[in-house]
Amino acid sequence: MGTISIENMEFHAYHGCYREERIAGNRFLVNLEISTGLENAASSDNLADTINYQLAYDIIKEQMQIKSHLLEHVAGRILDRLYENFPGIARATVKISKMNPPMGGQMDSVSVTLSR
């Protein structure tokens, strides 16, 4: 068993409960961690024996482009699609951070983390 991580993927997206957020958008950072068997890939040096990072990124990018009110909803869709495409996943965790959220106070971000 091993872990594949893709860290700090940055997207401009249109998620939020406020209408303005879904119009102007905001900056988001997404982190992905996948636990899976990596032993075959370690021996074979063959992409077919592991999780294709590019495909995982493309799935996340596609889901980030779909407007949503809740980050929880986006994270759930990402996990659904990852499990559909990669049957070898033992566990996956997605963290989505909205940078500079419009909450009336000073903060770097708000985040949602969902694991399955």
Residue pairs with C-beta under 8 A, 6 or more apart in sequence:
1 35
1 36
1 37
1 38
1 90
2 35
2 36
2 37
2 38
2 39
2 42
3 33
3 34
3 35
4 32
4 33
4 34
4 36
4 38
4 50
4 51
4 53
4 56
5 31
5 32
5 33
5 34
6 31
6 32
6 53
6 56
6 57
6 60
7 31
7 32
8 29
8 30
8 31
9 29
9 30
9 31
9 32
9 57
9 60
9 61
10 27
10 28
10 29
10 30
11 27
11 28
11 29
11 30
11 61
11 64
11 65
12 25
12 26
12 27
12 28
13 25
13 26
13 28
13 64
13 65
13 67
14 21
14 22
14 23
14 24
14 25
14 26
14 67
15 21
15 22
15 26
15 28
15 67
15 68
15 69
15 70
15 71
15 74
15 98
16 22
16 26
16 69
16 98
16 101
16 102
17 69
17 70
18 102
20 102
21 102
22 67
22 69
26 98
26 99
26 100
26 101
27 98
27 99
27 100
28 64
28 96
28 97
28 98
28 99
29 96
29 97
29 99
29 109
30 60
30 64
30 78
30 94
30 95
30 96
30 97
31 93
31 94
31 95
31 97
32 56
32 60
32 78
32 82
32 92
32 93
32 94
32 95
33 92
33 93
34 51
34 56
34 82
34 86
34 89
34 91
34 92
34 93
35 89
35 90
35 91
35 92
36 50
36 51
36 86
36 88
36 89
36 90
37 88
37 90
38 50
40 46
40 49
40 50
41 47
41 49
41 50
51 86
51 88
51 89
55 85
56 82
56 85
56 86
59 78
59 81
59 82
59 85
60 78
60 94
62 81
63 74
63 77
63 78
63 81
64 74
66 74
66 77
68 74
68 77
70 112
71 96
71 98
71 110
71 111
71 112
72 112
72 114
74 96
75 94
75 95
75 96
75 112
75 113
75 114
76 114
78 94
79 92
79 94
79 114
79 116
82 89
82 92
83 89
83 92
83 116
91 115
91 116
92 115
92 116
93 113
93 114
93 115
94 113
94 114
94 115
95 111
95 112
95 113
96 111
96 112
96 113
97 109
97 110
97 111
98 109
98 110
98 111
99 108
99 109
100 107
100 108
100 109
101 107
101 109
101 110
103 110
